[in-house]
Amino acid sequence: MFNFLIKDGNFKEWVRIFCVIVGISFVALGIMISIKSMLGGFFFLIGFIIAATGGYAAQAHMLKLKPFDKAYKKAKDSYEQDKNNM
């Protein structure tokens, strides 16, 4: 479903860069509006979450981790087989 965003179990490079840039922009906008207001705080929080997601995905890519891989299904199936064999 999200094959245009995910490649080899992680976000594609353009998605990671986009998340970091948009997140930092939202954080800057939230600071400019003023964090004390509700709207500024909203932009700051959402921007921080988006930038963190892009940053963590970039770190996972550098460490060759695959956070969006479907390997958990194989583990779940093997667990079910072991459970049924007992």
C-alpha positions in Angstrom: 0.0 0.0 0.0 2.8 2.4 0.9 5.3 1.1 -1.6 6.1 4.6 -2.9 7.2 5.6 0.6 9.0 2.4 1.8 12.0 0.7 0.3 13.8 -2.3 1.8 12.0 -2.0 5.1 12.7 1.7 5.7 11.5 5.1 4.4 13.0 6.1 1.1 15.7 8.8 1.2 13.4 11.5 -0.1 10.8 10.7 2.6 13.4 11.0 5.4 14.7 14.3 4.1 11.2 15.6 3.6 10.2 14.7 7.2 13.3 16.4 8.7 12.8 19.6 6.6 9.1 19.9 7.2 9.5 19.1 10.9 12.1 21.7 11.4 10.0 24.2 9.5 7.0 23.5 11.7 9.2 23.9 14.8 10.4 27.2 13.6 6.9 28.3 12.7 5.7 27.3 16.2 8.5 29.4 17.8 7.8 32.4 15.6 4.0 32.2 16.5 5.0 31.8 20.2 5.0 28.5 22.0 2.8 30.0 24.7 -0.2 30.2 22.3 -2.1 27.1 21.5 -1.4 27.3 17.8 2.3 27.8 18.3 2.5 24.9 20.7 0.6 22.7 18.2 3.0 23.5 15.4 6.0 23.0 17.6 4.8 19.6 18.9 3.8 18.3 15.5 7.0 19.6 13.9 9.1 17.9 16.6 7.4 14.6 16.1 7.8 14.7 12.3 11.5 15.7 12.5 12.1 13.0 15.1 10.5 10.4 12.8 12.7 11.4 9.9 15.8 11.5 12.1 15.1 8.1 13.6 14.4 6.6 10.2 17.8 8.1 8.9 19.6 6.5 11.9 17.9 3.2 11.3 19.0 3.3 7.6 22.6 4.0 8.7 22.5 1.1 11.0 20.8 -1.1 8.4 17.8 -1.7 10.5 14.4 -2.4 8.9 11.7 -0.9 11.1 9.0 -1.5 8.5 10.0 -5.0 7.5 7.5 -7.8 7.7 9.8 -10.3 9.4 7.6 -10.3 12.5 5.1 -12.4 10.5 7.7 -15.2 10.1 8.5 -15.1 13.8 4.8 -15.2 14.7 4.2 -18.1 12.4 7.1 -20.1 13.8 5.8 -19.3 17.3 2.4 -20.6 16.4 3.9 -23.8 14.9 6.0 -24.4 18.1 2.9 -23.8 20.2 0.8 -26.3 18.2 3.6 -28.9 18.3 3.6 -29.0 22.1 
